Amino acid sequence: MSTPPANGHTASQVQRVYLLLTLLTTLATSFIWGVNTLFLLDAGLNNTEAFAANAFFSVGMVLFEVPTGVVADTRGRRFSFMLGAGVLLLSTLLYLVMWQIEAPFIGWALSSILLGLGFTFFSGATEAWLVDALGATGFKGNLETVFGRGQTIAGVAMLGGSVLGGVVAQMTNLGVPYVLRALMLGVALLAAFWFMRDLGFKPKTDMHTVDAMRDITRGSIDGGLRNRPVRWMMLAAPFTGGVGIYVFYAMQPFLLELYGDPTAYSIAGLAAAIVAGAQIVGGLSVPIVRRFFSLRTNAIFLAVALESIILVAIAIIGFNMDGLGMTAFYLAVVLLVGWALIGAIARPIRQAFLNGIIPSEQRATVLSFDSLMSSLGGVVAQPALGRVADMSGYAASYLVSGVVSALALPFVFLAKREHAPSDRIDSTESAAAGG
């Protein structure tokens, strides 16, 4: 269906820009995803310290999520995106320097916080920009499909970037993927400068910064924590998000352990490739899967339950790896594919649920607060689960991960009981439903 232009832009153009930015940023960041844990261990950190460094990345996101979301809601989503690309570029170069000089843990903690700051300028801002721009151009489709396309593009970029990063690391050294990441972030910054425009949203440049931030923050509390279905979904995020980031990064050394070769960096890249492939398939499957559910919360509840069961199954395989031999590796890969695929399908559905009941004026801030809750879970879960891995092995940490993930289920159930307008799936949804 054709849509009226907004300042010369159409819904199709908005989607193309969104997909381009998703492609560039995911490709940039994914160069290191397959080797990040190995990179930290190579720098002299143990498992506890490596995952603690990742936790400080989450600390940075917790500290800056809401402030940077307010920046996006006051000074513009394009401005926020460009800041994020610039900060990530600089912090990636700092990470590379830390590795070269074998810096002490405090250095990794500080540089990881800076990385978290960079990502917070992205989180909330990009999604809010998309939803408001689609609303301004008269888009009448469903958000799951758009988010699913973005996730498919992200999966393609992640698959290529993570595998390439692992291969490049094995052919050269663990630092080269970080150089590639910095270069691609520079390209993403330039692309945002040329193609990204704030549509359906007017930055509050006429207000004093402090007053604007106060108004946005107050409104985001009303649209977020005081918005009951949003609140319950946010409270589920620390359990699923905290476990998710640990499981992703622990895949690298865990698969190497099951494979039996700690230097097979290309196998470590397989961990990120699994998630990337799942994002591709999951994104393409969203329009089909949503037909089997009348409520989005039903789909989300089932996804969390299945993910928790799979993590426990992976743990059982890990406990029996000596008796299973290489079969343990292949079984673990299959289950990790299932875990990643389920999460990939559920993510766009959750995004549509939240965006449908968040006011446009506070969209970036509320979405950033949601991301903050997920990061808060990572702050606690990563060092704790890393400690479990140090003391009892990766299998034990996956068992605990499955239990922690299941703790999100009561909150999803409570969100379902609120009967939110965005919960019901139908064929007449608009991108501007939330505001």
N, C-alpha and C positions, 0 to 999 in steps of 0.2 A: 504494500500500500504506500502511495506517495505521501509525503508529509510536508507541511508548509515550512519554508525556511525561516530561521531566526537569525537576523543580522547576516543573511547570506549563507547560513549553515543549515544543513538538513540532518535528520536523524541518522541517515546512512553515513554521512561525513563524520558525525560525532562518534559513531561506532568504529569507523576506520581509524580515527585518531586514538581512541581508547585501545584498540587492538595493537596499533603500532607501539604505543607507549608500554603496553603490557609485554610485548615481544622484546623490546630493547632492555627494559629494566630486569625482566626475568632472565634473559640471556646473560646480562651483565653479572647479576648476583649469583647465577647458577654455576659459573665457572669454578667456584670454590666449594660448592655444596658437597661434591663427591669426595673431597679430600680435607675438609676443614678440621675434622677431629684429628686426622693423621697429622695435619699441619701443626696443630697445637701440641700434640704428643712429640713431634719431631723437634719442637722448640724447647723441650725439656720438661713439659708439664706432665703430671700423672693424670689418671682418669678423673679423680676428684677435682683437681685444679682445672683441667680442660673443660669439664662441664660447669664448673664454677665460673670460668671465663664466659662461657655461653650464658650463664645466669646473669652476669653483669650486663650483657647485651640486653637481657630482659629487664634488668633494673633501669637501664637507660630508657627503654620503652615505657616503663611504668612512670618514671619521673617526667617524661616529656610528652606522653600521648595526648593528654588533655590540653596542655599549653599550645602544642603545635596544631591540634584540632581547632582551637580558638583562633590561631593565626590564619588557618585556612578559611574559617567562617567570617573573619574580619577583613583580611588583606587579600583574600582570593585563593582559590584552589590551585591555579596555575603557578602563582608565586610560591605556594607551599611545595608543590611538586619540584620546582626548580631548586629550591633550597635543599630538599631532600637529596636530589641527584648530586649537588655540589658537596654536601657534607659526607655522603657515602663515598664519593671519589677520594676526598682527603683522608677519611678514616681508613679506607682500604690501603692507601699508600702507607699510612702509619702502621697498620697491621704487618705489612711487609717489612718495614724497618724493624719492628719488634722481633720478628722471626730471625732476621739477619744478625741482630746483636744478642740474641738469646736473653731477652729482657726478663727481669723478675716478674712474679705474678702480678704485682701492683700495677705494672705497666699494661699488662693484658687486661686487667680489670678496667682501667681508665679508657683504654682505646676501645674496648667492647661497649662501654657506655656511650661513647661517641658514635659508634656504629648504630646503636639503638636510637640515638637522636635522629640520625639520618633517615632511618626507616619510619619513624613517627611522622615525619613530614609527608610521607607517602600514604600511610595508613589513614583511612577516613577521607583524606582529601581527594584521591583519585576516584574512589567509588562515589563520593558525594558529587564530584564534578560530572561524572557520567550520568547519574540519575537525574540531576537537575537539568543538564543539557538535553537529555532525551525528552524530558517534560516540556522544555521550552520549544522543541522542534516538533511537538505533536505526536510523539511516538505512542502507539497504541498496543504494542506487543506485550509479552510477559517478560519480566526481568530475569527469570531463570534462564531463558534462552540466551539473553545477552551475556549474562555472567558465565553461562556455560561456554559460549564462544571464547570469551576472554580466558577462561580456564584451559580450554583446548590449546589456544595459542601459547599460553604460559607453559603448558605441558610440553609442547613441541620445542619451545625455547629451552626449557629446563633439561629436556632429554639431550638435546644437542650440546648445550653448555656443560652439563655435568659430565657427560661421557668424554667430551673433548678435554675438559679440565683434568679428568683422571688420566687420559692418554698422554696429554702434554706433560703432566707431572711425572709420569713414569719415564718419558723420553728425555726430560730435562731435569727439573727439580720441583719441589712443592711450592716454590714461590712464583713461578711463571703464571699459573692461573690467576693469581692476584693482580698481576700486571695487566692481563687481558680484561679482568673485571673493571679496573680503573679506566681503561681506554673506552670500553663500551658505555660506561656511565657518562663519560664526556659526550658521546654521541646522543644518549638519551636526553641530556640536558639541552643540547642544541635543538633536538626534535620538539621538545616541549616549548621552547622559546618561539619556534616558527609556527607550530600547528595548534597549540592548545589555547583556547579562549574560554573565559568564564561566561557561559550561557545559562539563562534561567536563574542567575544569582548575581547580586550586585554587592561588591565589597563595600564595607562600611568605612570608606576613606574619609567621610565627612564627620566622623565621630572621633573623639579623643580615644587613643588606644586603650587606656585603662577602662574608660566607660564602656567601650564596645566589648571588651573582653568580659567585663562584669555582666553585661546584658546577655551575651552569648552563653556564658557559664551558667547563669541562673536559668535561662531557657533550656539548656541542655540537661539540667537536673530534672526539670519538669518533663522533658521529652524522653529522658532516659530512666533514671532510678525511680522516679515517681510514675513512670509509665509501666504498669505492672507486667504485661507480657514481655516487654523489653527487659525489665529488671530480672525476671526469672531466667531468660535466655542468657543474659550477661553473667548471672551467678553460676551457670553451667560451664561457662567458658574457661575458668581457671583449671578445671579438672581435665577437660578435653584438650585445651590448648597447651597446658603444662606437660601433659603426657605426650602429646603429638610432637612437640619440638624435641623432646628427649628421644623418643622412639626413632625419629628421623635421623638424628645425628649418631645415635648408638648403632644404627644399622651398619655403618661403615666398619668399625672394628669387630662387631658381632659377626658379620658375614665373613670377614677375613678369618676370624677364629674358627668358624664352621668350615671354611674352605681349606684351612691349614697352611696358608702362606701369608704372613704379615706384611709382605712387601708387594703384594699384588694390587697395586693402586687402581688398576682398571676394574678389578672386582669391587673395590670400594666405590668407584664411580657408578657401579651397577645399583647401589643403594639409592642414589639420587635418581637414576634412570627409572627405577621401579615407580617412584612417586610421579615422575614426569609422564611416563606412559599411562599411569592411572589417571592423571589429570586430563590427558587427551581423550581417553575413552570415556571417562566420567563426564567431561564437558559435553561430548557428543551425545551421551546417553540421557542427559537431564530432560530434554523434551519428551522422551519416551517414558522414563521412570515416573515423571510427575503425573502421568495418566493413571497410574495404579493407586494413587492416593487422593483422598478428598481433602485431607488436612496436611499442611506442611509439618506440623509438630509430630504427626504420626511417622512421617518419613524420617525426621530427625531422631526421634526416640529409637526407632528400629536400627538406624545407622550406628548410634552410640552403643547400643546393646551388642550388635554384631562385632564392632571394633574391639570391645572389651573381651569378648569370647575369643577372638582371634589372637589377641596378645597373650592370653593365658595358654592357648594352644602352642604358640611359638615358644613360650617358656618351657613347656613340657618337652618339646623337641630339643631344646638346648640342654635340658637336664640329662637327656639320653643320647647326646651327640656321640659319645664314645662307642656305643653299641650300634648306632645307625650309620656311622661313617659318613660318606659323601651324600647319602640319602637325607641326612639332617639338613645339609646345605640347600638341597633342592626343595625340600618340604618348606623350609623357612622362607625361601624366595617366593614360593607360591602363596603362602599365607600373608607375607608382606604385601604382595600384589593385591590380594583381597582386601587387606586393611586399608591400603592407600586408595583403592578404587571406591570403596564405600564412602570414605571421607570426601573424595572428589565429587561424588554425586550429591552428597548431603550439603556441601558448602554453598553452592548457588541457591539451594532451596532455603537455607538459613538466611542468606543475604536478602532474598526477596521478602522473607517474613519480616525482618527488621526494617528494611527500607520502606515497607508499606505502611508502617505506623510511626515513623520518625518525621517530625516537621522539617521542611526544607531549610529553614533558617538556622537550625542547629544540627543539620545532618552530619557534617564532618566531625563536629565535636562529640556527638553521641556515638558515632561509629568509632572514633578514636578511643572513647571510653570503653567501648566493647573490646577493642583490641588491647587496651590496658589490662582489662580483667584476664584476658588470655595470657598476656605477658606476666602478670602477677603470679599465675600458676607456674609459669616457667621459672620464675625467680626461686620458688620453693622446690619445684619438682626436679630440676636439672641437677643441682648439687646433691640433693638427697638421693636421687636414683643413681647418680654417678658414684656416690659413696657405697650404695648397695652393690653396684657392679664391681667396685674395688674389693669389697669384703667377701662377696658371695658369688660373683660372676654375672655376666650379662643376662643369663637365663633368669636368675632371681630378680633382676631389675625389671625384666619384661613381665614377670608374674605380678610384681607390685604395681606396674604400670596398668595392667588390666583391671586390677581392683580399684585403683584411683580413678580411672576413666569411667567406671560404672557409677561412681558417685555423682556424675552429672545427670543421671536418669531422673531422680526426683524433681530436679529443677525444670527439666523439659516437660515433665508431666504437669507441673504447676503452670507453666506457660500455656499448655494446651487448655487447661481449665479456665483460662481467662477469655476464651472465645474471641480472640483478636480478629479484627476485620481482614487482616492480611493472612490469616491462617488458612482460610478456605481457598482451595485452588479452583479457578474457573478460567474461561477463555476470553474474558473481557477486561483483563487487568490493564491498567495504565501505569507507565513509569512514574507518573506524578502522584501516585496514590498517597504517598506519605505527606504531601504538602502542596 
